[in-house]
Amino acid sequence: MEKAVDLLKSLVNIPSSSGNEEEILIFLEKWFIEKQFDFVIRKETFVAGQIKAKGKKEQKKKPLS
């Protein structure tokens, strides 16, 4: 929870008036990369990151039948 609060504090401290959010996009892109997201894409108006779920071998589900 502390990490989420720290991220939100960092985002709130970045000046970002409407139509001028580039600093936040750059910050998030770097944050996603630093946190080793599997996939990061940044375009002019947005940035997105994705983490692929990885299950443990011993937690594989067995067939119901």
Contact map, one row per residue, 1 for C-alpha under 8 A:
11111000000000000000000000000000000000000000000000000000000000000
11111100000000000000000000000000000000000000000000000000000000000
11111110000000000000000000000000000000000000000000000000000000000
11111111000000000000000000000000000000000000000000000000000000000
11111111100000000000000000000000000000000000000000000000000000000
01111111110000000000000000000000000000000000000000000000000000000
00111111111000000000000000000000000000000000000000000000000000000
00011111111100000000000000000000000000000000000000000000000000000
00001111111110000000000000000000000000000000000000000000000000000
00000111111111000000000000000000000000000000000000000000000000000
00000011111111000000000100000000000000000000000000000000000000000
00000001111111100000000000000000000000000000000000000000000000000
00000000111111100000000000000000000000000000000000000000000000000
00000000011111110000001100000000000000000000000000000000000000000
00000000000111111000101000000000000000000000000000000000000000000
00000000000001111111111100000000000000000000000000000000000000000
00000000000000111111100000000000000000000000000000000000000000000
00000000000000011111100000000000000000000000000000000000000000000
00000000000000011111100000000000000000000000000000000000000000000
00000000000000011111111000000000000000000000000000000000000000000
00000000000000111111111110000000000000000000000000000000000000000
00000000000000010001111111000000000000000000100000000000000000000
00000000000001110001111111100000000000000000000000000000000000000
00000000001001010000111111110000000000000000000000000000000000000
00000000000000000000111111111000000000000100111000000000000000000
00000000000000000000011111111100000000000000000000000000000000000
00000000000000000000001111111110000000000000000000000000000000000
00000000000000000000000111111111000000000000001000000000000000000
00000000000000000000000011111111100000011100001110000000000000000
00000000000000000000000001111111110000000000000000000000000000000
00000000000000000000000000111111111000000000000000000000000000000
00000000000000000000000000011111111110010000000010000000000000000
00000000000000000000000000001111111110010000000000000000000000000
00000000000000000000000000000111111110000000000000000000000000000
00000000000000000000000000000011111110000000000000000000000000000
00000000000000000000000000000001111111000000000000000000000000000
00000000000000000000000000000001111111110000000011100000000000000
00000000000000000000000000000000000111110000000011110000000000000
00000000000000000000000000000000000011111000000011100000000000000
00000000000000000000000000001001100011111100001111000000000000000
00000000000000000000000000001000000000111110001110000000000000000
00000000000000000000000010001000000000011111111100000000000000000
00000000000000000000000000000000000000001111111000000000000000000
00000000000000000000000000000000000000000111110000000000000000000
00000000000000000000010010000000000000000111111000000000000000000
00000000000000000000000010000000000000000111111100000000000000000
00000000000000000000000010011000000000011110111110000000000000000
00000000000000000000000000001000000000011100011111000000000000000
00000000000000000000000000001001000011111000001111100000000000000
00000000000000000000000000000000000011110000000111110000000000000
00000000000000000000000000000000000011100000000011111000000000000
00000000000000000000000000000000000001000000000001111100000000000
00000000000000000000000000000000000000000000000000111110000000000
00000000000000000000000000000000000000000000000000011111000000000
00000000000000000000000000000000000000000000000000001111101100000
00000000000000000000000000000000000000000000000000000111111100000
00000000000000000000000000000000000000000000000000000011111100000
00000000000000000000000000000000000000000000000000000001111100000
00000000000000000000000000000000000000000000000000000011111110000
00000000000000000000000000000000000000000000000000000011111111000
00000000000000000000000000000000000000000000000000000000001111100
00000000000000000000000000000000000000000000000000000000000111110
00000000000000000000000000000000000000000000000000000000000011111
00000000000000000000000000000000000000000000000000000000000001111
00000000000000000000000000000000000000000000000000000000000000111
